[in-house]
Amino acid sequence: METNENLVEVLNDLIKINNDRIDGYEKALEEVKDIDVDLRGMFQKMANESRENVAELSREVASLGGEIATGTTNSGKIYRVWMDIKATFTGHDRTSVLESCEYGEDAAQEAYEDALSTDADLSVEIRQIITDQKSSLKESHDLIKKYRDMHQAVNS
């Protein structure tokens, strides 16, 4: 039974980091201007990606008999406060929003790395789910980084 508890904890940590992403991208949507149609669409897509991840992970937690996490991580709360403070001092420009999003994407990658290197007994199926989600999130990370780099190059 302990194996299931450890695995449920690992999966719930991933649910929480995806909840952080959802909150972060909803906050980013508030920060960007209506004319930033490209960013708005991208942020909405990334929030939806995390909603799908949460649904998939929640099914696994339920199948293991665990209680599904509903909150966010403490670091996610800190990240959102940091994003609020940064917006206050730097304004709501594209670069600062993209930098904040990249910070969140780095945290998501780290959480998925931790999940894959856990001592919990990951079945082949669950390991594949985690690997696939990590890969998808890495694509999002790289896209955010690309947008940030392009925007910095244009404005320097």
C-alpha positions as CSV (number, residue, x, y, z in Angstrom):
1,M,0.0,0.0,0.0
2,E,2.9,2.3,0.7
3,T,4.0,2.1,-2.9
4,N,0.6,3.5,-4.0
5,E,0.8,6.3,-1.4
6,N,4.3,7.3,-2.7
7,L,3.0,7.2,-6.3
8,V,-0.1,9.1,-5.5
9,E,2.1,11.8,-3.9
10,V,4.3,12.0,-7.0
11,L,1.3,12.3,-9.3
12,N,-0.4,14.9,-7.0
13,D,2.8,17.0,-7.1
14,L,2.5,17.0,-10.9
15,I,-1.2,18.0,-10.6
16,K,-0.2,20.9,-8.3
17,I,2.5,22.1,-10.7
18,N,0.0,22.0,-13.6
19,N,-2.5,23.9,-11.4
20,D,0.4,26.5,-10.9
21,R,0.7,26.7,-14.7
22,I,-3.0,27.2,-15.2
23,D,-3.0,30.0,-12.6
24,G,0.2,31.5,-14.0
25,Y,-1.1,31.6,-17.6
26,E,-4.5,33.0,-16.5
27,K,-2.5,35.7,-14.7
28,A,-0.4,36.3,-17.8
29,L,-3.6,36.7,-19.8
30,E,-4.6,39.5,-17.5
31,E,-1.1,41.1,-17.9
32,V,-0.9,41.2,-21.7
33,K,-2.7,43.8,-23.7
34,D,-5.6,42.9,-26.1
35,I,-3.4,43.7,-29.0
36,D,-1.0,40.9,-28.0
37,V,-3.2,38.3,-29.8
38,D,-0.3,36.0,-30.4
39,L,0.5,35.8,-26.7
40,R,-3.1,35.5,-25.6
41,G,-3.6,32.5,-27.9
42,M,-0.4,30.9,-26.8
43,F,-1.1,31.4,-23.1
44,Q,-4.7,30.0,-23.4
45,K,-3.3,27.0,-25.2
46,M,-0.8,26.3,-22.5
47,A,-3.4,26.7,-19.7
48,N,-5.5,24.2,-21.6
49,E,-2.6,21.9,-22.0
50,S,-2.2,21.8,-18.2
51,R,-5.9,21.2,-17.7
52,E,-5.6,18.1,-19.9
53,N,-2.5,17.0,-17.9
54,V,-4.5,17.5,-14.6
55,A,-7.4,15.4,-16.0
56,E,-5.0,12.6,-17.1
57,L,-3.0,12.6,-13.8
58,S,-6.3,12.7,-11.8
59,R,-7.5,9.6,-13.5
60,E,-4.3,7.8,-12.5
61,V,-4.6,9.0,-8.9
62,A,-8.2,7.8,-8.7
63,S,-7.3,4.4,-10.2
64,L,-4.7,4.0,-7.4
65,G,-7.4,4.8,-4.8
66,G,-5.8,8.1,-3.8
67,E,-7.2,11.5,-3.1
68,I,-6.7,14.0,-6.0
69,A,-4.9,17.2,-5.1
70,T,-6.8,20.3,-5.9
71,G,-4.4,23.1,-4.8
72,T,-1.2,24.6,-6.0
73,T,2.4,24.3,-4.8
74,N,3.8,26.7,-2.2
75,S,6.5,27.7,-4.7
76,G,3.7,28.4,-7.2
77,K,2.1,30.8,-4.7
78,I,5.5,32.5,-4.3
79,Y,5.9,32.6,-8.1
80,R,2.6,34.4,-8.5
81,V,3.4,36.9,-5.8
82,W,6.8,37.5,-7.5
83,M,5.0,38.0,-10.8
84,D,2.7,40.6,-9.2
85,I,5.6,42.5,-7.7
86,K,7.6,42.4,-10.9
87,A,4.6,43.7,-12.9
88,T,4.3,46.6,-10.4
89,F,7.8,47.7,-11.0
90,T,8.4,46.8,-14.7
91,G,5.0,47.3,-16.1
92,H,2.9,44.9,-18.1
93,D,5.2,44.6,-21.1
94,R,5.7,41.5,-23.2
95,T,9.3,40.8,-22.1
96,S,8.5,40.8,-18.3
97,V,5.4,38.6,-18.9
98,L,7.4,36.2,-21.0
99,E,10.3,36.1,-18.5
100,S,7.8,35.3,-15.7
101,C,6.2,32.5,-17.9
102,E,9.7,31.1,-18.6
103,Y,10.4,31.0,-14.9
104,G,7.2,29.0,-14.4
105,E,8.1,26.6,-17.2
106,D,11.5,26.0,-15.6
107,A,9.8,25.0,-12.4
108,A,7.4,22.6,-14.3
109,Q,10.4,20.9,-16.0
110,E,12.1,20.5,-12.6
111,A,8.9,19.0,-11.1
112,Y,8.7,16.5,-13.9
113,E,12.4,15.6,-13.6
114,D,11.8,15.0,-9.9
115,A,8.9,12.8,-10.7
116,L,10.9,10.7,-13.2
117,S,13.7,10.3,-10.7
118,T,11.6,9.4,-7.7
119,D,12.0,6.3,-5.6
120,A,8.2,5.6,-6.1
121,D,7.5,2.5,-8.2
122,L,6.4,3.9,-11.6
123,S,4.7,1.5,-13.9
124,V,5.6,1.6,-17.5
125,E,2.3,3.3,-18.3
126,I,2.6,6.0,-15.7
127,R,6.3,6.6,-16.6
128,Q,5.1,7.1,-20.2
129,I,2.4,9.5,-19.2
130,I,4.9,11.6,-17.2
131,T,7.5,11.5,-20.0
132,D,4.9,12.5,-22.6
133,Q,3.7,15.4,-20.5
134,K,7.2,16.5,-19.7
135,S,8.0,16.5,-23.4
136,S,4.9,18.5,-24.3
137,L,5.7,21.0,-21.5
138,K,9.3,21.3,-22.8
139,E,8.0,22.3,-26.2
140,S,5.9,25.0,-24.4
141,H,9.0,26.1,-22.5
142,D,11.1,26.4,-25.6
143,L,8.3,28.4,-27.4
144,I,8.1,30.8,-24.5
145,K,11.9,31.2,-24.5
146,K,11.9,31.7,-28.3
147,Y,9.3,34.5,-28.0
148,R,11.2,36.1,-25.1
149,D,14.5,36.0,-27.0
150,M,12.9,37.4,-30.2
151,H,11.2,40.2,-28.3
152,Q,14.5,41.1,-26.5
153,A,16.3,41.1,-29.8
154,V,13.8,43.4,-31.5
155,N,13.8,45.8,-28.5
156,S,17.6,46.1,-28.0
